[in-house]
Amino acid sequence: MSKYGVMVMGPAGAGKSTFCASLITHLQLNRRSAFYVNLDPAAETFEHAPDLDIKDLISLEDVMEEMHLGPNGGLIYCFEFLMENLDFLTEALDSLTEEYLIIFDMPGQIELYTHIPILPTLVRFLTQPGALDIRLCAAYLLEATFVVDRAKYFAGTLSAMSAMVLLEVPHINILSKMDLVKGQMRKKDFKRFITPDTTLLDDDPVDIARRKAGENIDNQSLDVQDKDALMSGATFKRLNTAVAQLIESFSMVSYLKLDCTDEDSVQAILSYIDDCIQYHEAQEPRELADEEVEEE
């Protein structure tokens, strides 16, 4: 009997735990069962108490103190320890029925989603037929405020694409914290960020401001200690262009919008998750209608 789950991922501060809490609340209000698994050994506060917490197995604080590791190294050690003790997951998840949506709240360290093979191994274990057999999808969150800084937006999108390639499971990408960008950008302009492409770099606000100021920075004459100048120079712009072209050439990433303060927005994301994991075989994802665009 298959189980159903979603792995909530993304960089630190993207709103993963907030989304998990909103999702659990929405499920409870709609008489659906949720099983909340915290896999972030550094997490301390929760709106909903986890049903299974990795800190009952190992904590980041203890690892950093006893192994003399930093936060990133300590987190990787925690996951390596988890992979050696997978019975911790099996014993808790094996008895769950298909009525539950298992929500995995993941840590924000990007290394786990890019080049370290720990998460792919964990995903294969969770989805293996005949064992836990969880129909799993990944939900990768990126903060919507990143659209203001094109470099951050494309760097985050590259990380999302890396996770898609690495994990090889059904995947949705989400621009979270939409409530923070309301009023800062017209909906018509924001729609350009739903599907990333290189034209977004043509009207980068940072470059426009520098051109208006009459700046013309020659990278060869820059002080390598001047971080702000390096991060706005021609070489950095070429790097961003190369990243954007790579993302566009793969054509894998597009975004859904999430406002955790809006019940309809949470329901719309849940419908896409349900579609990915085939929770209701005949269900179609629910499109959240856009409000009318106010022209300037």
N, C-alpha and C positions, 0 to 999 in steps of 0.2 A: 504494500500500500504506500503510495507516494505521499510525501509531506510537501509543504509549501513554505518558501522562505525568501527573504530579501536581505541582501548585504548592503548596508548603508555606509558609503565610503566618501572620501574627499579630504582636502587639506584641512589643517587645523583652523578652527573658526568659521567653517563653512555652514555650521548649523545642523550638524548630523544628529546630535542628541536632541535638539529641539524638534527636528523633524520626526525622530523616533517617538518622542513624547506625543506630538500632535497626531501621529498615525495611530498610536495605541489608543488615545482618547477617542479618535474617530471610530475605530473598530469597536470599542466598547459601547459607544452610543448606538451603533448599528448592530449590536448583538452578535458580533464576531469575536472569536477568541484570538488572543495574541500571546506569544511566548517571547519575552524580551531577553536577549542574550547580550550582555556587555562584554566585548572583547578588547576593551581599552583598559590596560592595567594601570593607567594614570588617572582615570576618571574618578571623581570624588562625590559629586552631587548628581542626583537624578530626580526628575519629576515623578517618574514611575520606578519603583524599586525593581531591579532586574530579577527575573526568575532564575537566571544563571549568570554568575559574575566570575570572570577570569581571576579576579583578585582573591577569590576563595581558593584558587590553585596557586597563584603567584602574583606578587605585587611589584610594580616598577620601583617603588621606594626601597623595598628590601633588596632588590637586585642591584640597584645603584650603590647602596651602602656596602653590601657584602662582596660584590664583584668589582667595585671601584670603576663602574662604567658611567658614561654620560647618558642623557635621556634617550637618544636615538639608539645607541648600542644596547642600553638596557632593555628597550622595547623589543628589539630584535631577539635578544636572549630570551625574553618572556615568550615570544612566539615559537622559538625553537624548543623551549621547554613544553609548551602546549602540544607541539607536534609529537613529542615523545610521550605524551600522556593524553592521547585522544579519547581514552575511555571516559575522561572528564566530560566530554561532549556527548558521547554515545549513551552513557547511563542516563543523562538528563533528557535527551531528545528522542530516544528510541521508542518510548511509550506514547509519544504525541500522535494524535490522530490528524486526519486531513482537514479537520475543522479549524486547526490553528494556522495562523500566519506567524512563522518564526522570524523575528526581526533581529539581525546581527548588527550591533552598533560597533563600528570599527574605529581604530585610532586614526589620528590625522597625519602620521609620518608618511611622507610621499614615497620614501624608499620601498615601502611594502607594496606599493602599486606600480612600481616602475621596473626595477631590475633584480629584486631579490625573489627567488622562487618559492618562498614560504607560502604565500597566499594561493598560488595555483595549486600547490599540494593540498592545502586545506580545502579548497573548493572541490577538487577531485574526490576527496574523502567524503565530503558532505553530500555530493551528488551521485556517488557510486551506486548503481542499481544492485539490489540485493542486500545492501547495508542500510544506511540511513535513507538513501534514495530521496533526497530533497530536491524538488523542482525549484531551482534557485535562480534569482536574477540579481544583478548588481545595480544599485542606484548611486551614481556618482554626483555629489553636490559641489557646486562652485558658486561662490558668493556673487550675487548679481552686481554688487558695487564694483566688481573688477572691470565692468564694461567701460568705466571711466578711464582706466589705465589700460591701453591696448596691449602693452607688454605683459602685464599680469593676466589679462584675459587669454592671450594666446599661450602663455606658459601653462595656465590652468587647463586649457583645452588640450594641450599636448599631453599633460598628465592623464587626463580622462581617456584620451585615445590609447595611451600606453596601457592603462588598466584594461581597456576593452580587448586589446591584442593579447595581453598576458593571461587574463582569466578565462577567456573563451566561454563565457556564459551570456545569456540574454542580458542586455545592458540598456539602461536609460540614463541620460545625463540631464541634470537639473540645475537651473539657475535659482538659487535659494535667496531668501531675504528680500523678496521683491518689494516688500513694504518699505524698505530703506531707500529705494530709488524712485518711488512715486513722487511726481512733481519735479524730478531732476531731469527727466528726458521724456520727450513725446513718445507715445506708444508706437507711432509710425517709425521713428528712428530706432527704437529699441528692437523692433522686429528684425533689424539687420543682423543682430547678434545671435539670433536663434540658430542660424546655420553659418558658421564661421567661413569667411573668405578674405582674400588678400585686399580687397577694396576698403576694408575697414581701416587699414593703415594709411590710406590716402588722406583722410581727414582726422588724423590723430590730434586731439586738442593740444598735446604737448608740443608737437611740431608746429602747429599753427601759431601758438603763442610765441615760440622762438623766432619764427619768420617775421611776425609782427614787430618783435623787438629788434629786428635787424641782425640777429646773431648768425654767425657762420663759423661753426667750430671745425677746425682741422684736427682730426684725431692724432696725427703725427706730432702735433705740437702740444698735446694735452699732458698735464701732470698726471701720472698714473695713480697718484694718491687722491686725485680729485674725483671722487666717486660720482657725484652729481653730473659732472661734465662728461665722464665716460658713458654714463647711462643715458645720455641724451645725444651722443655723437653719432657720426655716420656709420661707424662699425656696428654699434648697437642696433641701429636701424636696419642694417643689412641682415643682422642675425634675426631680428623679429620678422623680416620679410621671408627669410628662408624657412623659419618655423611655420609661418602662415601658409607658405606654398606647400610645405610637407603635409600639413593638416588638410588643405584643400585637395591635394592630389589623392589622398586616401578616401576622402569624402565619407567618413564614418560617423562624424560627430554632429549631432544636432541637439538642441536643448528644449526642455519643457520648463515652464515657469512655476515657481512655488512661492506662495505667501502663507506661512504657517498660521497667520492670524485669520485666514479666510477658510472656512470650512469647505466651501466649494472647490477651492484650490487643492486642498488636501485630498478630497474625494477624487478629483481629476487625476492626480498623481497615482492614487491607489488603483484606479481603473487601468492605468497603464501597467502597473506592477502585476495586477491580476491577469492582464492579457499576456504578459511575458511568461508567466508561470502556468498559464492555462488553468487558472482557478475555476473560472466558468468558461467552458469551451465555446459557448455561443456568444460570449460577451464581447462587445466592441469597446475600445477605449473611449472615455467620455471627453469630448472637446470642451474646454472652458471658453465661453464666448468672450471676446475682447470688448471692452467698453469703446464707445465712439472716440475716435482720435480728435483731439482738439488741435486745430491748426493755429499756428502762430499768427 
